[in-house]
Amino acid sequence: FDIDNIIILKKDKFFKRFFGGHKINNNLQNNVMKKILKITLFIILTAAVSALGFTVWAIGATKDAVFDDKKLKNGDIGCEVYFSDGEKIPDKSAFQYVKSDELPKYLTDAFIAIEDKRFYSHNGIDLRAIGRALFSDLTAGKIKEGGSTISQQLVKNAFLSGEKTLTRKLKEMKLTRELERNYSKAEILEMYLNTVYFGNGCNGISSAANAYFGKKPKDLTVGESASLAAIVKSPARYDPFKNPDELKKRRDLVLSEMKKQNLIDKDVEKTEISKELSVKKKDFTKDGIFSDVADMIKNRARNILGYENVSDLNGYKIKCALNKETTLSLPDAGEYVTGLEYTALVIENASGKIIAERTTADGIKRCPASAIKPCLIYAPAIETGEYTEATKILDEKTKFGDFEPSNYGDEYYGYVNLKESLSKSLNVPSVKIAETLGLAEIKKYAKKLGITYENDDLSVALGNLSGGITAEQLASSYLPFSGNGIYKQAFLIEKIENEKGITVYKRSEKEEKVFTEETAFIINDMLKSAVKTGTAKKLNCFDFDICAKTGTNGTKQGNTDAYCVAYTSKHTVLVWLGKKEGLTDNSVSGSTYPSMIARDIIKNLYKDGKPQNFSAPSGVVFTRIDKNEYDLNHKIFLSEKSDRSSVGFWFLKGTEPIEKAGKKEITPNIKSYKIDYKNKKIIIDICPMETCGYTLFLEEKEIYSGTEAKRFEFKDLVPDAVYRFYIIPFLISDGITVKGEKITLPSVKTEGKEGIKNTPWWED
């Protein structure tokens, strides 16, 4: 091997080709050729060494990939899910191994058409499909399409995890080649159909056919077979119960592919596409609920680990936080209202465990509407020390630049305090508070509560958070109120172990102090008022402290979301009803069905004992304020002892009023009065001032003495007689009765109404 001889033989051709007829120095030619050949040899040697190194590494990386025939025919391998007490959640639907001769040809054709159309021509690895998928991923700038054959899917389902690593892919390819060497195509297809995951706890074609169509595989129609083939790409996305429209689109795609590949004719394709999905009704029995729950947890685990499909979890064990009995006790939304998506969950406040959850829209993100107001608006406002429960804000039609919020029913209440504003879920006061706090401050608190959104406008005060949040995020944001201001993310999954028993996920125990315990207590007091007199009064039936907030997204044409978040010192309950698309009736609001469901969940939680009430921390003080100044001038002063109509609020220590209202001479008087004579009866209506009483006299006879607004009726009157009434208002101050001026009412002559003498001071 002489590099100089190679140079001499090749250089003339090289320079003639690339430099035409130009003369170049012979030594220069030799030097150039030497460099080119050296570089070429270096590249070849480097590639060879790299290939050898990669091969050695690949052999080592895949040495533990063991081919186990038993797993190939075990459709029950699945993923095991456990309640918090260690009991396994039953989630299998009538699994039975089905032999290939029991499967209709059009059923196997449907899977081949959509999943692996060159199944019978490749050796387990379809290089064309891999190339197509790679090109699709590169042009999309992300992993968009897979190139796995049916053989590869079977290997992954039976032997491997769903992690997206080069090592796993190499193991998959190694085992796939071994699979193809040991089994026929018919056997591979049979094992695949008996192990593939179809969602809703269904492993294998027999359990899926039974769960979705109530049939055995041999009795499935062409369209039903196409539907099952459509599901396996993404069981969550093409769930027949939750996303029937999405499944129908993909079913029709499967039928179209079958026609293109001459597996069915045009008439069959047209007939089957014209049919609606014929999925049987969802199972709401105990077994059906458990199947739903197990499927929900598997999907959460898949998302946590970044896996593509639930089948990637085969062999895994998941420990969740759910309590079996509490989960079973959650009602079905259909018992209250039909045709809506539904989520109900219960959190154990002390631990953050989600001890019960049912949902038909797992992971959906929605705007939380007014349900987020306590967390992002009112608690931060109290935290500043500039706002108190008693702080009054003018509730009136107001424009904030281009933003003009309105209250429910376009009703406005004038000056209202924070407690009443939150209880009635008024919008204008919330936006005014948000404007004062500043959007950056609100977003800071949102981040602490595990909430993110992009929009920076005042609509966030009404729960318009771009991108929305999950039910779990909303419920978690309430945990500081029952937990002395400490936030913890509620969790459903405690731990995940892979098929080797290695823990691949353990929930974080991170906590953060978001509000002071004093602020948390005051928000609790405000939300207790929402239960007693506000939008959540359907929960006003318990003899222990319960706090709640409702929320509704919608317009006059209909609503899209309805929330109720209710909590005690021990548990937090969230209920959401809504529609992914379209509107519900306006009767579906946070204060109606969600509140009813939350009420019934709480009744069941405490059927054997009630939770403790919230106790006041040392940093708050209950103070009574002067009601006259508060109502008339919207000012906060300490009340006088004699003021029987004072009103009390909780204050952060240091924000309570210390100044008393100025001493005023109050003259007892009557607010309004009216006398009439008709149908042979005298009718008198009297309404005293709030702090006063009165005595009504007929001539010198006392008829009534007290403080109530009353109507008095006098009948069986003497004909052609004159009746004279008068009123003496009074006020009791420091045990002394102070009388006002005598008020003489118009006299009445029983001849008729014209017998009433008009006087200058008459008030109607």
C-alpha positions in Angstrom: 0.0 0.0 0.0 1.9 3.0 -1.3 0.2 6.4 -1.2 2.7 7.9 -3.6 1.9 5.3 -6.3 -1.8 6.0 -5.9 -1.2 9.7 -6.3 0.8 9.2 -9.5 -1.9 7.0 -11.0 -4.8 9.2 -10.2 -3.6 12.8 -10.1 -3.6 13.4 -13.9 -7.2 12.4 -14.2 -8.2 14.4 -11.1 -6.6 17.7 -12.2 -7.7 17.3 -15.8 -11.3 16.9 -14.7 -11.4 19.6 -12.1 -9.0 22.2 -13.5 -9.5 21.7 -17.3 -6.5 22.5 -19.4 -4.7 24.8 -16.9 -1.2 23.8 -16.0 -0.5 23.3 -12.3 2.9 22.8 -10.7 3.6 19.0 -10.3 4.7 19.3 -6.7 1.6 21.2 -5.9 -0.5 18.5 -7.5 1.2 15.9 -5.4 0.6 17.8 -2.2 -3.1 18.4 -2.9 -3.6 14.8 -3.7 -1.9 13.6 -0.6 -4.1 15.8 1.6 -7.3 14.7 -0.1 -6.5 11.0 0.3 -5.4 11.4 3.9 -8.7 13.2 4.8 -10.6 10.5 3.0 -8.8 7.7 4.8 -9.3 9.5 8.1 -13.1 9.8 7.5 -13.3 6.1 6.5 -11.3 4.9 9.5 -13.3 7.2 11.9 -16.6 5.9 10.5 -15.4 2.3 10.8 -14.2 2.8 14.4 -17.5 4.6 15.3 -19.5 1.8 13.7 -17.5 -0.8 15.6 -17.9 1.2 18.8 -21.6 1.7 18.3 -22.0 -2.0 17.6 -20.1 -3.0 20.8 -22.2 -0.5 22.8 -25.4 -1.7 21.2 -24.7 -5.3 22.0 -24.0 -4.3 25.7 -27.0 -2.1 25.9 -29.4 -4.7 24.6 -27.9 -7.8 26.4 -30.7 -7.7 29.0 -33.4 -7.7 26.3 -34.7 -11.3 26.9 -37.2 -12.9 24.6 -39.9 -14.5 26.8 -42.5 -16.5 24.9 -44.9 -16.6 27.9 -45.4 -12.8 27.8 -46.3 -12.9 24.2 -49.5 -14.8 24.8 -50.4 -13.1 28.1 -52.9 -10.4 27.2 -53.5 -9.8 30.9 -50.0 -8.5 31.4 -51.2 -4.9 31.6 -50.4 -2.3 34.2 -51.5 -2.8 37.8 -53.1 0.1 39.7 -53.5 0.1 43.5 -55.7 2.1 45.9 -53.9 3.9 48.7 -54.4 1.0 51.1 -52.6 -1.4 48.6 -55.8 -3.1 47.2 -55.6 -3.6 43.5 -58.1 -1.8 41.4 -60.0 -4.3 39.2 -59.7 -2.9 35.7 -59.9 -5.8 33.2 -62.9 -6.4 31.0 -63.6 -10.1 30.3 -60.2 -11.0 28.9 -60.1 -14.2 26.9 -57.4 -15.3 24.5 -58.7 -15.6 20.9 -57.2 -17.8 18.3 -56.6 -16.5 14.8 -59.1 -18.9 13.2 -61.9 -17.3 15.4 -61.2 -13.8 13.9 -62.9 -12.6 10.8 -60.6 -11.8 7.9 -61.9 -8.2 7.7 -61.0 -7.7 11.3 -57.4 -8.6 10.9 -57.4 -6.7 7.5 -58.6 -3.5 9.3 -55.6 -3.6 11.7 -53.1 -4.3 8.9 -54.6 -1.6 6.7 -54.1 1.2 9.2 -51.2 0.0 11.4 -48.9 -1.9 9.0 -49.9 -2.3 5.4 -46.6 -4.1 4.5 -47.0 -6.5 7.3 -46.7 -9.6 5.1 -43.7 -8.3 3.1 -41.2 -7.0 5.7 -39.1 -8.9 8.2 -40.4 -7.0 11.2 -38.7 -3.7 10.5 -40.3 -1.6 7.8 -37.5 0.7 6.5 -39.9 2.6 4.2 -42.2 3.4 7.1 -39.3 4.5 9.3 -38.0 6.8 6.5 -41.5 8.2 5.9 -41.9 8.8 9.7 -38.4 10.4 9.9 -39.2 12.8 7.0 -42.5 13.7 8.6 -40.9 14.4 12.0 -38.1 16.5 10.4 -40.5 18.6 8.3 -42.8 19.1 11.3 -39.9 20.0 13.6 -41.2 17.5 16.2 -41.9 13.8 16.7 -45.2 13.6 14.9 -45.3 10.1 13.4 -44.1 6.6 14.4 -42.8 3.9 12.1 -43.4 0.9 14.3 -44.7 -2.3 12.6 -47.2 -4.6 14.2 -44.3 -6.9 15.2 -42.5 -4.0 16.9 -45.7 -3.0 18.7 -46.1 -6.5 20.0 -42.6 -6.6 21.2 -42.9 -3.2 22.9 -46.2 -4.2 24.6 -44.9 -7.5 25.8 -41.3 -6.8 26.8 -40.5 -3.1 27.0 -41.4 0.2 28.6 -42.6 3.3 26.7 -39.5 5.4 27.3 -38.4 7.2 24.1 -34.7 6.3 24.2 -32.2 4.9 21.6 -31.5 2.0 24.0 -35.2 1.0 24.1 -35.5 1.3 20.3 -32.4 -1.0 19.8 -33.9 -3.5 22.2 -37.1 -3.4 20.3 -35.4 -4.0 17.0 -33.4 -6.9 18.4 -36.4 -8.6 19.9 -38.5 -8.0 16.8 -36.0 -9.8 14.6 -36.1 -12.7 17.1 -39.9 -12.7 17.0 -40.0 -12.9 13.3 -37.5 -15.8 13.3 -39.6 -17.8 15.7 -43.2 -17.1 14.7 -45.3 -17.0 11.5 -47.1 -13.8 10.5 -50.4 -15.3 11.5 -49.1 -16.1 14.9 -47.6 -12.6 15.3 -50.9 -11.0 14.3 -52.9 -13.3 16.7 -50.6 -12.4 19.7 -50.7 -8.7 18.8 -54.5 -8.6 18.8 -54.6 -10.4 22.2 -52.2 -8.0 23.9 -52.8 -4.6 22.3 -54.5 -2.0 24.6 -57.9 -0.5 23.6 -58.5 1.9 26.6 -61.0 1.6 29.4 -59.1 -1.3 31.0 -59.4 -3.4 27.8 -56.3 -5.5 26.9 -56.9 -7.6 23.9 -59.5 -7.9 21.2 -61.9 -10.0 23.2 -62.3 -7.5 26.1 -62.6 -4.6 23.7 -65.2 -6.2 21.6 -67.2 -7.0 24.8 -66.8 -3.6 26.4 -67.6 -1.5 23.4 -70.0 -3.6 21.4 -71.2 -6.4 23.7 -70.0 -9.0 21.2 -67.4 -11.7 20.7 -64.7 -10.8 18.1 -66.2 -13.3 15.6 -69.5 -11.4 15.6 -68.1 -8.0 14.9 -69.2 -6.2 11.7 -66.7 -4.6 9.2 -67.4 -1.1 10.7 -67.0 -2.3 14.3 -63.7 -4.0 13.4 -62.6 -0.7 11.8 -63.5 1.1 14.9 -61.4 -1.1 17.1 -58.5 -0.8 14.7 -58.9 3.0 14.9 -58.7 3.1 18.7 -55.2 1.6 19.2 -53.2 4.6 17.8 -54.4 6.6 20.9 -57.0 5.0 23.2 -57.5 8.2 25.1 -58.0 10.4 22.0 -60.3 7.9 20.3 -62.2 6.8 23.4 -65.6 5.6 22.2 -67.4 6.9 25.3 -65.6 10.3 25.6 -64.7 11.2 22.0 -67.1 9.4 19.6 -66.8 12.0 16.9 -63.0 11.7 16.8 -63.3 7.9 16.7 -65.8 8.0 13.8 -63.4 10.2 11.8 -60.6 7.7 12.3 -62.9 4.7 11.7 -63.8 6.2 8.4 -60.1 6.6 7.6 -59.5 2.9 8.4 -62.4 2.0 6.0 -60.9 4.2 3.3 -57.5 2.6 3.7 -59.1 -0.9 3.5 -60.7 0.1 0.2 -57.4 1.6 -1.2 -55.7 -1.7 -0.4 -58.5 -3.7 -2.0 -59.5 -5.4 1.3 -63.1 -4.3 0.9 -65.0 -3.0 -2.1 -66.5 0.5 -2.7 -70.1 -0.5 -1.7 -68.9 -1.9 1.7 -66.9 1.2 2.4 -69.8 3.5 1.5 -72.3 1.5 3.6 -70.1 1.3 6.7 -69.1 5.0 6.5 -72.7 6.0 6.4 -73.4 4.2 9.7 -73.1 5.9 13.1 -71.0 4.4 15.8 -72.9 1.6 17.5 -71.1 1.6 20.8 -73.1 0.2 23.7 -73.8 2.3 26.8 -71.1 2.9 29.3 -71.0 0.7 32.3 -71.8 2.7 35.4 -71.8 -0.3 37.8 -69.1 -0.7 40.4 -66.9 -2.6 37.9 -67.4 0.2 35.3 -66.4 2.9 37.7 -63.3 1.0 38.7 -62.4 0.5 35.0 -62.8 4.3 34.4 -60.7 5.1 37.5 -57.9 2.7 36.5 -57.9 4.1 33.0 -57.7 7.7 34.3 -54.7 6.8 36.5 -52.9 5.1 33.7 -53.3 8.1 31.4 -52.0 10.4 34.2 -49.0 8.1 34.6 -48.4 8.0 30.9 -48.4 11.8 30.8 -46.1 12.0 33.9 -43.5 9.7 32.2 -43.9 11.2 28.7 -45.0 7.9 27.2 -47.0 7.8 24.0 -49.5 5.1 24.9 -50.9 3.4 28.0 -49.7 0.1 26.6 -46.2 1.5 27.2 -46.9 0.9 30.9 -47.2 -2.8 30.6 -45.7 -4.5 33.6 -45.8 -1.3 35.6 -47.3 -0.8 39.1 -49.0 2.4 40.1 -49.9 3.4 43.6 -52.5 6.1 43.8 -54.0 8.2 46.6 -57.6 7.1 46.0 -59.8 5.7 48.8 -62.0 2.9 47.4 -65.2 3.7 49.4 -65.0 7.4 48.9 -64.5 6.9 45.2 -67.5 4.6 44.9 -69.6 7.2 46.8 -69.1 9.9 44.2 -72.5 10.4 42.4 -73.0 10.2 38.7 -73.8 13.5 37.2 -76.6 11.9 35.2 -78.6 11.6 38.5 -78.9 15.5 38.4 -78.6 16.6 34.8 -77.8 14.8 31.5 -75.7 15.5 28.5 -72.8 17.2 30.2 -69.1 16.5 30.9 -68.4 16.0 34.6 -65.6 16.1 37.1 -65.9 15.5 40.8 -63.0 15.1 43.2 -62.3 15.1 46.9 -59.0 16.2 48.5 -57.7 15.3 51.9 -56.5 18.8 53.0 -53.7 17.8 55.4 -51.9 15.5 52.9 -53.0 16.9 49.5 -54.2 13.4 48.5 -57.0 13.2 45.9 -58.9 10.5 47.7 -61.8 10.3 45.2 -62.2 11.4 41.6 -64.6 10.7 38.7 -64.3 12.5 35.4 -65.5 12.2 31.8 -63.0 14.8 30.6 -59.7 13.9 32.2 -57.0 16.6 32.0 -59.3 19.1 30.3 -58.2 22.8 30.9 -60.9 25.4 31.3 -61.2 29.0 32.5 -62.2 28.8 36.2 -64.5 31.9 36.1 -65.4 33.4 39.4 -64.2 30.3 41.3 -60.7 31.7 41.1 -61.5 35.0 42.7 -60.7 34.1 46.3 -57.3 32.8 45.3 -56.0 35.5 42.9 -58.0 38.6 43.9 -59.4 38.6 47.5 -56.7 36.8 49.4 -53.9 38.9 47.8 -56.0 42.0 48.6 -56.4 41.0 52.3 -52.7 40.1 52.4 -51.7 43.7 51.6 -53.4 45.1 54.8 -55.0 47.8 52.7 -58.3 45.9 52.3 -60.5 44.3 55.0 -63.7 42.3 55.0 -65.5 45.6 55.8 -63.8 47.7 53.0 -66.5 49.1 50.7 -66.3 49.4 47.0 -68.8 51.0 44.6 -70.5 48.4 42.5 -71.7 50.2 39.4 -71.4 50.0 35.6 -67.7 50.8 35.0 -65.4 50.8 32.0 -61.7 49.9 32.4 -60.3 51.1 29.1 -61.9 48.8 26.5 -63.0 46.3 29.2 -66.5 46.7 30.6 -67.4 43.9 32.9 -71.0 43.3 34.1 -72.6 41.4 37.0 -74.9 38.5 36.6 -78.2 39.8 35.3 -76.7 43.2 34.8 -77.6 44.1 38.4 -75.5 46.5 40.5 -75.7 47.0 44.2 -74.0 50.3 45.0 -71.5 50.3 47.8 -70.8 46.8 49.0 -68.1 45.4 51.3 -65.6 42.8 50.3 -67.4 40.1 52.2 -70.7 40.8 50.4 -68.9 41.2 47.0 -67.3 37.8 47.2 -70.4 36.2 48.6 -72.6 37.5 45.7 -69.7 37.0 43.2 -69.9 40.5 42.0 -67.6 41.3 39.0 -67.0 45.0 39.0 -65.6 45.2 42.6 -63.3 42.3 41.7 -61.9 44.1 38.7 -61.5 47.3 40.8 -59.5 45.3 43.4 -57.4 43.7 40.6 -56.7 47.2 39.1 -55.4 48.3 42.5 -53.3 45.2 43.1 -51.7 45.3 39.7 -51.6 42.4 37.1 -47.9 41.6 38.0 -48.9 41.0 41.6 -51.8 38.8 40.7 -49.6 36.7 38.4 -47.0 36.4 41.2 -49.6 34.8 43.4 -50.9 32.6 40.5 -47.4 31.2 40.0 -47.1 30.4 43.7 -50.4 28.5 43.4 -49.2 26.4 40.4 -51.2 28.4 37.9 -49.8 29.8 34.7 -51.5 32.0 32.0 -50.3 34.3 29.3 -52.9 37.2 29.1 -52.1 40.4 31.0 -55.5 42.1 31.3 -58.1 42.8 33.9 -60.3 39.9 32.7 -58.1 37.6 34.9 -60.0 39.0 37.8 -63.0 37.1 36.5 -61.2 33.9 35.9 -60.3 34.4 32.2 -57.0 32.7 32.2 -55.6 31.9 28.7 -55.2 28.2 28.2 -57.3 27.4 31.2 -56.4 25.2 34.2 -57.3 21.7 35.3 -59.8 20.8 38.0 -56.9 19.6 40.1 -55.1 22.9 39.8 -58.2 24.9 40.8 -58.9 22.7 43.8 -55.3 22.8 44.8 -55.3 26.6 44.8 -57.9 26.4 47.7 -55.7 24.3 50.0 -53.9 27.3 51.6 -57.3 28.4 53.1 -57.7 25.2 55.1 -53.9 24.9 55.6 -52.9 28.1 57.4 -51.8 29.7 54.1 -49.6 26.8 52.9 -49.9 25.6 49.3 -49.4 22.0 48.2 -50.2 20.5 44.9 -53.0 17.9 45.2 -51.9 14.6 43.8 -53.5 11.4 42.5 -50.4 9.3 41.9 -48.0 8.6 44.7 -45.5 6.2 43.1 -44.8 4.4 39.8 -42.6 1.3 39.5 -41.5 -0.1 36.2 -41.5 -3.8 35.2 -38.3 -4.4 37.1 -39.6 -2.9 40.3 -37.5 0.2 40.0 -39.3 3.4 41.2 -39.4 5.7 38.1 -41.7 8.4 39.7 -42.4 9.5 43.3 -44.6 12.5 44.0 -43.0 15.7 45.2 -43.7 16.9 48.7 -42.9 20.5 48.0 -44.9 23.1 50.0 -44.9 26.9 49.8 -46.3 29.5 52.2 -48.5 31.7 50.0 -50.7 33.5 52.5 -50.5 34.2 56.2 -52.8 32.1 58.4 -54.7 35.3 59.3 -55.5 36.0 55.6 -56.6 32.3 55.2 -58.9 32.6 58.2 -60.5 35.8 56.9 -61.1 34.3 53.4 -62.7 31.3 55.2 -65.1 33.7 57.0 -66.0 35.4 53.7 -66.7 32.1 52.0 -68.8 30.9 54.9 -71.0 33.9 54.1 -71.2 32.7 50.5 -72.8 29.5 51.9 -75.1 31.3 54.3 -76.4 34.1 52.0 -74.5 34.0 48.7 -74.3 32.0 45.5 -73.5 28.7 47.4 -76.4 28.7 49.7 -77.5 25.3 48.5 -74.8 24.0 50.9 -76.3 25.9 53.9 -77.6 22.8 55.5 -74.7 21.7 57.8 -74.1 22.3 61.5 -70.3 22.8 60.9 -68.2 25.3 59.1 -68.3 25.0 55.4 -66.9 27.5 52.9 -67.7 27.6 49.2 -67.3 29.5 46.0 -69.1 29.0 42.7 -68.2 30.0 39.2 -69.9 30.1 35.8 -68.6 30.8 32.3 -71.2 31.8 29.8 -73.4 34.3 28.1 -77.2 35.1 27.9 -77.3 32.4 25.2 -76.0 29.6 27.5 -73.1 28.5 29.7 -70.0 26.5 29.0 -68.7 25.8 32.5 -70.2 25.6 36.0 -68.1 25.1 39.2 -68.5 24.7 42.9 -65.5 24.5 45.2 -66.5 23.7 48.8 -64.3 22.9 51.7 -64.2 22.2 55.4 -61.2 22.0 57.8 -60.7 18.4 56.6 -61.6 18.1 52.9 -61.9 20.1 49.7 -64.6 19.1 47.1 -64.7 20.3 43.5 -67.5 19.8 41.0 -67.4 20.9 37.4 -70.1 20.5 34.8 -69.7 21.7 31.2 -69.3 21.1 27.5 -66.2 20.7 25.5 -68.1 22.4 22.6 -71.4 24.3 22.5 -73.5 25.7 25.3 -75.5 24.3 28.2 -78.7 25.7 29.4 -78.4 28.8 31.6 -79.9 26.8 34.4 -76.6 25.0 34.7 -74.6 27.4 36.8 -72.2 27.1 39.7 -75.0 27.8 42.2 -77.3 25.0 40.8 -76.2 21.5 39.9 -72.5 21.7 40.9 -73.6 23.0 44.3 -76.2 20.2 44.7 -73.6 17.5 43.9 -71.0 19.1 46.2 -73.6 19.2 49.0 -74.4 15.5 48.6 -70.7 14.5 48.5 -70.1 16.4 51.7 -73.1 14.8 53.3 -71.6 11.4 52.6 -68.2 12.4 53.8 -69.5 13.3 57.2 -72.3 10.8 57.7 -70.3 9.3 60.6 -68.9 12.4 62.2 -68.4 16.1 61.5 -65.1 18.0 61.0 -63.8 20.6 63.4 -64.7 24.2 62.8 -62.0 26.8 61.8 -60.4 28.5 64.7 -59.2 32.1 64.7 -55.4 32.6 64.8 -54.0 35.2 67.3 -53.3 37.7 64.5 -57.0 38.5 63.8 -59.6 40.4 65.9 -63.4 40.6 65.6 -64.6 44.2 65.8 -68.0 45.7 65.8 -68.4 48.9 63.9 -70.9 51.8 63.9 -73.6 50.8 61.5 -75.0 54.3 61.0 -71.6 55.7 59.7 -71.0 52.5 57.8 -74.4 52.5 56.0 -74.8 56.2 55.5 -71.2 57.4 54.9 -69.4 54.1 54.2 -66.9 54.9 56.9 -65.5 52.4 59.5 -65.7 53.5 63.1 -65.9 51.6 66.4 -69.5 51.1 67.5 -70.9 52.7 70.6 -72.2 50.2 73.2 -75.7 51.6 72.9 -75.8 50.8 69.1 -77.9 47.7 69.0 -77.5 47.5 65.2 -73.8 47.5 65.0 -72.2 45.1 62.6 -69.1 42.9 63.2 -66.1 41.9 60.9 -62.8 40.1 61.3 -59.7 42.3 60.8 -56.0 41.6 60.6 -54.6 43.0 63.8 -53.5 46.5 63.1 -56.1 47.1 60.4 -59.2 47.3 62.8 -60.8 50.7 63.5 -59.7 52.4 66.7 -61.6 55.7 66.3 -65.2 56.0 67.5 -67.9 57.8 65.6 -68.5 61.3 66.7 -71.2 61.7 69.4 -74.4 62.8 67.7 -77.7 63.9 69.1 -80.2 61.5 67.6 -83.8 62.6 67.4 -86.2 59.7 67.4 -88.4 59.7 64.3 -90.4 57.5 61.9 -89.0 56.6 58.5 -92.4 56.3 56.8 -96.0 55.9 57.6 -99.3 55.6 55.7 -103.0 55.5 56.6 -105.9 54.5 54.3 -109.5 53.6 54.6 -111.1 51.1 52.1 -113.4 48.1 52.2 -114.7 49.4 55.5 -111.2 48.9 57.1 -108.6 51.4 58.3 -105.1 50.3 57.2 -101.9 51.8 58.8 -98.3 51.0 57.6 -95.5 52.2 59.9 -91.7 51.8 59.3 -89.4 53.2 62.0 -85.8 54.4 61.7 -83.3 51.6 62.2 -82.3 52.6 65.7 -85.8 53.7 66.9 -89.0 52.3 68.1 -92.5 53.7 68.3 -95.8 53.6 70.1 -99.1 53.7 68.2 -102.2 55.2 69.9 -105.9 55.3 69.0 -107.1 58.3 70.9 -105.5 57.6 74.3 -105.4 53.8 74.0 -102.0 52.2 73.3 -102.2 49.8 70.3 -98.6 48.8 69.9 -95.1 49.6 71.2 -92.0 48.2 69.6 -89.4 48.4 66.8 -90.9 46.4 64.0 -92.2 47.7 60.7 -95.8 46.7 60.8 -99.2 46.9 59.1 -102.2 47.5 61.3 -105.8 46.7 60.2 -108.9 48.0 62.0 -112.3 46.5 61.1 -115.8 46.3 62.6 -115.8 50.0 62.7 -118.6 52.2 64.1 -120.5 53.8 61.2 -120.3 57.6 60.8 -117.6 57.9 63.4 -114.2 59.7 63.5 -111.0 57.7 64.4 -107.9 59.6 65.5 -104.4 57.9 65.6 -101.0 59.3 66.6 -97.5 57.9 66.9 -94.7 58.7 69.4 -91.2 57.5 68.3 -88.6 56.7 70.9 -85.0 55.7 71.4 -83.4 53.9 74.3 -79.9 55.2 75.1 -77.9 54.0 78.1 -81.1 52.6 79.6 -83.0 55.9 79.3 -86.0 56.2 76.9 -85.8 59.4 74.8 -89.2 60.2 73.2 -89.6 62.1 69.9 -92.3 64.5 68.8 -95.8 63.3 68.6 -96.9 62.5 65.1 -100.6 62.9 64.5 -102.0 60.9 61.6 -104.9 62.1 59.4 -108.2 61.4 61.1 -110.6 59.0 59.5 -114.4 59.3 59.2 -116.0 56.0 58.5 -118.2 57.4 55.8 -115.4 56.8 53.2 -112.0 57.7 52.0 -113.0 61.3 51.5 -113.3 61.5 55.2 -109.5 61.6 55.4 -108.4 65.2 55.9 -105.4 66.2 53.8 -102.6 67.8 55.8 -99.4 69.5 54.6 -97.1 66.9 56.2 -98.7 63.8 54.7 -96.2 61.3 53.2 -97.3 58.5 50.9 
